Amino acid sequence: MDAPATMPGDETLRSPDAALIHRTLTEIAPVADRATSYFYALLFVRHPELRALFPAAMDTQRDRLLRAILTAADRMDNPAALAEYLGGLARAHRKYGTLPTHYPAVGEALLGALSRYAVTWDGAAEAAWIRTYTALSQIMIDAAAEDEERAPAWWVAEIVSHDLRRPDIAILTLRPDQAYPFLAGQYTALETPWWPRIWRHYSFASAPRPDGLLTFHIKAVPAGWVSSALVHRARPGDVLRLGPPAGSMTVDHTTHNGLLCLGGGTGIAPIKALVEDVAEHGDRRPMQVFYGARSDRDLYDIDTMLRLQQTFPWLAVRPVVSGGSGRGLKGLLPDAVRELGPWHEYDAYLSGPPGMIRSGVDVLTGIGMPSARIRYDAVEELAPAAGPA
């Protein structure tokens, strides 16, 4: 849990409360693990009824709740970013059963942890945090109440198809119990009956369909409770729960720019959804898809992507394999993108492992693409995966 980065001169732009908040964040960063443990100890000892909102095993939870609070607190001087961030959190928290009455308990534990580990904690800092947390919690309470009027806290969905593409990758098709509105390029959280209260994020692998079915590409990862259950244990007829849709990696249909898409591993799933979205809108904008993998075997959905390429003349699909000597380009996906530029007339969309996204963003900004034209959702880093955070 790193302290938020500060550019030279930023302190002069902060409000008094924001400056005190940032000072506290900087001070507790070196002892974040201890502060997090103390926070949960206070929360569960003083309010044991809240323990049921969290997963049985807290190793997947850890610092997510506290990190979300601290991230929001550091955005107090950016109302637009704050409202967007807290609105997403509020909608996500509804599926955990979070109620307005829970916020004071969390605030109490937060102040207890901060007062213990912040070096220069004083009356001014405490007052700033009380004002800040009160404002943050009220924004979330209001956002959750507004969302409650138009959407359920979660959706129930039955698995209707389970296609094992590889021993560790399955394509699941789900039928939700009611209409599920989302946009191509977004993601949601899934909860299985085998691991209650543990949610994991997966991107939609298609644009919205007339029949209402939802498709996901799931890769079982080592020690991945939810992913392993979905790949190896789930079968048609099993019932899952879905959280609300989230994410901003969606197509801007108001521009005529081309689309440069980088998909690594199962990150090709939302890229496929973007292709369908462009096609459904009748666009003929050029779309370049770079499909990265370690070997030919990892290009598990390449046949689907190549069929799309044959169907739509504006679409080009380029497999990029980092190891072996099989089909497509050889090397790392970001390097291939750099070499085949320029991309001045394109907007970029990235989906895949965090390392691929980071290197891809570096390459694109390095060749002069404005950051405002680069879209991605680093799901596991930017969104909570378990517990009410």
C-alpha positions as CSV (number, residue, x, y, z in Angstrom):
1,M,0.0,0.0,0.0
2,D,2.2,2.8,-1.3
3,A,1.7,6.4,-0.5
4,P,0.2,8.3,-3.4
5,A,2.8,9.9,-5.7
6,T,3.2,13.6,-5.3
7,M,4.6,15.8,-8.0
8,P,6.8,18.8,-7.0
9,G,4.6,21.7,-6.0
10,D,1.5,19.6,-5.5
11,E,1.3,20.4,-1.8
12,T,0.6,24.1,-2.6
13,L,-2.5,23.0,-4.6
14,R,-4.0,20.9,-1.8
15,S,-6.7,22.1,0.6
16,P,-5.7,22.1,4.3
17,D,-7.6,18.9,5.0
18,A,-6.2,17.2,1.9
19,A,-2.7,18.2,2.9
20,L,-3.2,16.6,6.4
21,I,-4.7,13.5,4.8
22,H,-1.7,13.2,2.4
23,R,0.7,13.6,5.3
24,T,-0.9,10.7,7.1
25,L,-0.9,8.5,4.1
26,T,2.8,9.1,3.6
27,E,3.6,8.4,7.2
28,I,1.8,5.0,7.4
29,A,3.0,3.7,4.0
30,P,6.1,2.1,5.5
31,V,4.0,0.3,8.1
32,A,1.0,-0.5,6.0
33,D,0.9,-4.2,6.9
34,R,0.8,-3.5,10.6
35,A,-1.8,-0.7,10.2
36,T,-4.0,-3.0,8.1
37,S,-3.8,-5.8,10.6
38,Y,-4.6,-3.5,13.5
39,F,-7.5,-2.0,11.5
40,Y,-9.2,-5.4,11.0
41,A,-8.5,-6.4,14.6
42,L,-10.3,-3.3,15.9
43,L,-13.1,-3.8,13.4
44,F,-13.8,-7.4,14.3
45,V,-13.3,-7.1,18.0
46,R,-15.5,-4.1,18.4
47,H,-18.1,-5.2,15.8
48,P,-18.0,-9.0,15.4
49,E,-21.2,-9.0,13.5
50,L,-19.3,-7.5,10.5
51,R,-17.1,-10.5,10.2
52,A,-19.8,-12.3,8.2
53,L,-19.5,-9.7,5.4
54,F,-15.9,-10.9,4.7
55,P,-14.5,-14.1,3.3
56,A,-13.7,-16.9,5.7
57,A,-10.0,-16.7,4.6
58,M,-8.8,-13.2,4.9
59,D,-5.6,-13.8,2.9
60,T,-7.4,-12.7,-0.3
61,Q,-8.9,-9.7,1.4
62,R,-6.0,-8.2,3.4
63,D,-5.6,-4.5,2.6
64,R,-8.4,-4.0,0.1
65,L,-10.9,-2.3,2.3
66,L,-8.3,0.0,4.0
67,R,-6.6,0.7,0.6
68,A,-9.9,1.7,-0.9
69,I,-10.6,4.2,1.9
70,L,-7.2,5.7,1.7
71,T,-7.3,5.9,-2.1
72,A,-10.6,7.8,-1.9
73,A,-9.3,10.1,0.8
74,D,-6.4,11.1,-1.3
75,R,-8.8,12.2,-4.1
76,M,-10.8,14.7,-2.0
77,D,-9.5,17.6,-4.0
78,N,-10.6,16.0,-7.3
79,P,-14.4,15.8,-7.1
80,A,-15.0,14.2,-10.5
81,A,-12.5,11.4,-9.9
82,L,-13.7,11.0,-6.3
83,A,-17.4,10.7,-7.4
84,E,-16.5,8.1,-10.1
85,Y,-14.4,6.0,-7.8
86,L,-16.8,6.1,-4.9
87,G,-19.8,5.4,-7.1
88,G,-18.2,2.3,-8.4
89,L,-17.3,1.2,-4.9
90,A,-20.8,1.8,-3.6
91,R,-22.4,-0.2,-6.4
92,A,-19.9,-3.1,-5.8
93,H,-20.5,-3.0,-2.0
94,R,-24.2,-3.7,-2.3
95,K,-23.5,-7.3,-3.3
96,Y,-21.7,-7.8,0.1
97,G,-24.7,-6.7,2.1
98,T,-23.2,-3.4,3.1
99,L,-25.6,-1.1,5.0
100,P,-25.4,2.6,5.9
101,T,-25.1,1.5,9.6
102,H,-21.8,-0.2,8.8
103,Y,-19.9,2.9,7.9
104,P,-19.5,4.4,11.4
105,A,-17.9,1.1,12.6
106,V,-15.4,1.1,9.7
107,G,-14.6,4.8,10.4
108,E,-14.0,4.0,14.1
109,A,-11.5,1.3,13.2
110,L,-9.9,3.5,10.6
111,L,-9.2,6.3,13.1
112,G,-7.9,3.8,15.6
113,A,-5.4,2.4,13.1
114,L,-4.3,5.8,11.8
115,S,-3.9,7.3,15.3
116,R,-1.7,4.3,16.3
117,Y,0.7,4.4,13.3
118,A,0.7,7.9,12.0
119,V,3.8,9.7,13.3
120,T,2.4,13.2,13.6
121,W,-1.2,12.3,14.5
122,D,-2.8,15.3,16.3
123,G,-6.1,17.0,16.8
124,A,-5.9,18.7,13.4
125,A,-5.2,15.5,11.6
126,E,-8.0,13.7,13.5
127,A,-10.5,16.4,12.6
128,A,-9.5,16.4,9.0
129,W,-9.9,12.6,8.8
130,I,-13.3,12.8,10.5
131,R,-14.6,15.4,8.1
132,T,-13.1,13.5,5.1
133,Y,-14.4,10.1,6.1
134,T,-17.9,11.5,6.9
135,A,-18.0,13.1,3.4
136,L,-16.7,9.9,1.7
137,S,-19.2,7.6,3.5
138,Q,-22.1,9.9,2.7
139,I,-21.2,9.9,-1.0
140,M,-21.2,6.1,-1.0
141,I,-24.4,5.8,1.0
142,D,-26.2,8.2,-1.5
143,A,-24.7,6.4,-4.5
144,A,-25.8,3.0,-3.2
145,A,-29.3,4.3,-2.5
146,E,-29.6,5.7,-6.0
147,D,-28.3,2.4,-7.5
148,E,-30.8,0.4,-5.5
149,E,-33.7,2.1,-7.3
150,R,-32.6,0.8,-10.7
151,A,-30.6,-2.4,-10.2
152,P,-30.4,-5.4,-7.9
153,A,-27.5,-5.9,-5.5
154,W,-26.5,-9.0,-7.5
155,W,-27.8,-11.2,-10.3
156,V,-28.3,-14.9,-10.2
157,A,-27.1,-16.8,-13.3
158,E,-27.2,-20.4,-14.4
159,I,-24.3,-22.0,-16.4
160,V,-25.7,-23.2,-19.7
161,S,-22.5,-24.1,-21.4
162,H,-19.0,-25.1,-20.1
163,D,-16.5,-25.4,-23.0
164,L,-13.0,-26.7,-21.8
165,R,-10.7,-25.2,-24.4
166,R,-7.5,-26.3,-22.6
167,P,-6.9,-28.2,-19.4
168,D,-6.7,-24.8,-17.6
169,I,-9.1,-22.6,-19.7
170,A,-12.8,-22.8,-19.9
171,I,-15.4,-20.7,-21.8
172,L,-18.6,-20.3,-19.7
173,T,-21.9,-19.2,-21.0
174,L,-24.4,-18.0,-18.4
175,R,-28.1,-17.2,-18.4
176,P,-28.9,-14.4,-15.8
177,D,-32.3,-14.5,-14.0
178,Q,-33.1,-11.0,-15.3
179,A,-31.9,-8.5,-17.8
180,Y,-28.2,-7.7,-17.2
181,P,-27.2,-4.4,-18.8
182,F,-23.5,-3.9,-19.7
183,L,-21.2,-2.5,-22.4
184,A,-18.7,-4.4,-24.5
185,G,-15.3,-4.1,-22.8
186,Q,-16.6,-4.1,-19.3
187,Y,-16.2,-6.7,-16.6
188,T,-18.1,-8.0,-13.6
189,A,-17.5,-10.0,-10.3
190,L,-18.5,-13.7,-10.0
191,E,-19.1,-15.6,-6.8
192,T,-19.3,-19.4,-6.9
193,P,-21.4,-21.6,-4.5
194,W,-18.1,-23.4,-3.5
195,W,-16.4,-20.2,-2.1
196,P,-19.0,-18.0,-0.6
197,R,-18.2,-14.2,-0.2
198,I,-15.1,-14.6,-2.5
199,W,-15.6,-12.7,-5.7
200,R,-13.3,-12.6,-8.7
201,H,-13.4,-10.3,-11.7
202,Y,-13.9,-11.5,-15.3
203,S,-14.4,-9.6,-18.5
204,F,-17.4,-10.2,-20.8
205,A,-16.2,-12.0,-23.9
206,S,-19.0,-10.7,-26.1
207,A,-21.1,-7.7,-26.8
208,P,-24.6,-7.7,-25.3
209,R,-26.6,-10.4,-27.1
210,P,-30.3,-10.5,-28.1
211,D,-30.8,-13.7,-26.1
212,G,-29.3,-12.1,-22.9
213,L,-26.6,-14.8,-22.5
214,L,-23.2,-13.8,-21.0
215,T,-19.9,-15.4,-21.9
216,F,-16.6,-15.4,-19.9
217,H,-13.1,-16.9,-20.5
218,I,-11.7,-18.3,-17.3
219,K,-8.2,-19.5,-16.7
220,A,-7.4,-21.6,-13.7
221,V,-4.4,-20.0,-11.9
222,P,-2.3,-21.6,-9.2
223,A,-4.0,-21.3,-5.8
224,G,-6.9,-19.6,-7.5
225,W,-9.9,-20.8,-5.6
226,V,-12.6,-19.3,-7.8
227,S,-10.9,-19.7,-11.1
228,S,-10.1,-23.4,-10.4
229,A,-13.6,-24.1,-9.3
230,L,-15.0,-22.5,-12.5
231,V,-12.7,-24.4,-14.8
232,H,-12.5,-27.8,-13.1
233,R,-15.7,-28.1,-11.0
234,A,-18.5,-26.0,-12.5
235,R,-20.9,-27.7,-14.9
236,P,-24.1,-26.7,-16.8
237,G,-26.9,-26.2,-14.3
238,D,-24.7,-24.7,-11.6
239,V,-25.8,-21.3,-10.3
240,L,-23.4,-18.3,-9.8
241,R,-23.9,-14.8,-8.6
242,L,-22.9,-11.7,-10.6
243,G,-22.1,-8.3,-9.3
244,P,-22.8,-5.1,-11.3
245,P,-20.9,-4.3,-14.5
246,A,-17.9,-2.0,-14.2
247,G,-15.0,-0.7,-16.2
248,S,-14.2,2.0,-18.7
249,M,-12.5,0.1,-21.6
250,T,-15.5,0.8,-23.9
251,V,-15.6,2.0,-27.5
252,D,-16.0,5.7,-28.1
253,H,-18.5,5.7,-31.0
254,T,-18.3,9.5,-31.4
255,T,-14.9,9.4,-33.0
256,H,-13.7,7.9,-36.3
257,N,-10.2,6.9,-34.9
258,G,-9.0,3.4,-35.5
259,L,-8.9,0.9,-32.7
260,L,-5.5,-0.6,-31.7
261,C,-6.2,-3.6,-29.4
262,L,-3.7,-5.5,-27.3
263,G,-5.0,-8.7,-25.7
264,G,-2.7,-11.1,-23.8
265,G,-3.9,-14.5,-22.7
266,T,-7.6,-14.5,-21.7
267,G,-7.4,-10.7,-22.1
268,I,-8.5,-11.4,-25.6
269,A,-12.0,-11.9,-24.3
270,P,-13.0,-8.2,-23.9
271,I,-11.2,-7.5,-27.2
272,K,-13.4,-9.9,-29.0
273,A,-16.4,-8.1,-27.4
274,L,-15.1,-4.8,-28.7
275,V,-14.9,-6.3,-32.3
276,E,-18.5,-7.3,-32.0
277,D,-19.5,-3.9,-30.7
278,V,-17.9,-2.1,-33.6
279,A,-19.5,-4.5,-36.0
280,E,-23.0,-4.0,-34.5
281,H,-22.7,-0.2,-34.7
282,G,-22.0,-0.5,-38.4
283,D,-18.6,1.1,-38.1
284,R,-15.9,0.5,-40.7
285,R,-13.1,2.0,-38.6
286,P,-9.8,0.1,-39.0
287,M,-9.2,-2.2,-36.1
288,Q,-5.9,-3.8,-35.4
289,V,-5.9,-6.7,-32.8
290,F,-2.6,-7.9,-31.4
291,Y,-3.2,-11.3,-29.7
292,G,-0.2,-12.1,-27.4
293,A,0.7,-15.5,-26.0
294,R,3.8,-17.4,-24.8
295,S,3.2,-20.2,-27.3
296,D,0.9,-21.4,-30.1
297,R,-0.9,-23.5,-27.5
298,D,-1.8,-20.4,-25.5
299,L,-3.6,-18.9,-28.5
300,Y,-6.7,-20.8,-27.4
301,D,-9.2,-18.5,-29.2
302,I,-7.2,-17.7,-32.3
303,D,-9.6,-19.6,-34.6
304,T,-12.5,-17.4,-33.5
305,M,-10.5,-14.2,-34.0
306,L,-9.4,-15.3,-37.5
307,R,-13.1,-16.1,-38.4
308,L,-14.0,-12.5,-37.4
309,Q,-11.1,-11.2,-39.5
310,Q,-12.5,-13.1,-42.5
311,T,-16.0,-11.6,-41.9
312,F,-15.0,-8.0,-41.4
313,P,-12.5,-6.4,-43.9
314,W,-11.7,-3.6,-41.5
315,L,-10.3,-6.0,-38.9
316,A,-6.7,-7.3,-38.8
317,V,-5.7,-10.0,-36.3
318,R,-2.0,-10.4,-35.5
319,P,-1.0,-13.3,-33.2
320,V,2.3,-12.5,-31.4
321,V,4.1,-15.4,-29.7
322,S,7.0,-14.8,-27.4
323,G,8.3,-18.4,-27.3
324,G,8.6,-21.2,-29.9
325,S,8.5,-20.9,-33.6
326,G,4.9,-21.2,-34.5
327,R,2.3,-19.0,-36.2
328,G,2.3,-15.2,-36.2
329,L,4.8,-12.6,-35.2
330,K,7.7,-13.6,-32.8
331,G,8.6,-11.7,-29.7
332,L,6.8,-9.6,-27.1
333,L,3.5,-8.0,-27.8
334,P,4.4,-4.4,-26.9
335,D,7.5,-4.6,-29.1
336,A,5.5,-5.8,-32.1
337,V,3.1,-2.9,-31.6
338,R,6.0,-0.4,-31.6
339,E,7.6,-1.9,-34.7
340,L,4.4,-1.9,-36.7
341,G,3.4,1.7,-36.0
342,P,2.8,4.5,-36.3
343,W,-0.6,4.7,-34.6
344,H,-1.4,8.4,-34.8
345,E,-4.9,7.8,-35.9
346,Y,-5.8,5.1,-33.4
347,D,-7.2,4.8,-29.9
348,A,-5.6,2.0,-27.8
349,Y,-7.4,-0.7,-25.8
350,L,-5.3,-3.1,-23.6
351,S,-6.4,-6.2,-21.7
352,G,-4.3,-8.9,-20.1
353,P,-1.8,-9.5,-17.4
354,P,-0.8,-6.4,-15.4
355,G,2.8,-6.6,-16.7
356,M,1.7,-6.6,-20.3
357,I,-0.6,-3.7,-19.7
358,R,2.2,-1.7,-18.0
359,S,4.7,-2.4,-20.8
360,G,2.1,-1.7,-23.4
361,V,1.2,1.7,-21.9
362,D,4.9,2.5,-21.7
363,V,5.4,1.7,-25.4
364,L,2.3,3.6,-26.5
365,T,3.2,6.8,-24.5
366,G,6.8,6.4,-25.7
367,I,5.7,6.6,-29.3
368,G,3.6,9.7,-28.6
369,M,0.1,8.4,-28.1
370,P,-1.7,10.7,-25.6
371,S,-2.7,8.9,-22.4
372,A,-6.3,10.1,-22.8
373,R,-6.5,7.8,-25.9
374,I,-5.2,4.7,-24.0
375,R,-7.9,2.6,-22.3
376,Y,-7.5,-0.3,-20.0
377,D,-8.9,-1.8,-16.7
378,A,-6.3,-3.3,-14.5
379,V,-9.1,-5.2,-12.8
380,E,-7.3,-6.8,-9.9
381,E,-5.3,-3.7,-9.0
382,L,-8.0,-1.1,-9.4
383,A,-11.1,-2.9,-8.2
384,P,-11.9,-4.8,-5.0
385,A,-12.0,-8.6,-5.5
386,A,-13.1,-9.9,-2.1
387,G,-14.9,-8.4,0.9
388,P,-16.6,-5.0,1.1
389,A,-14.0,-2.8,-0.5
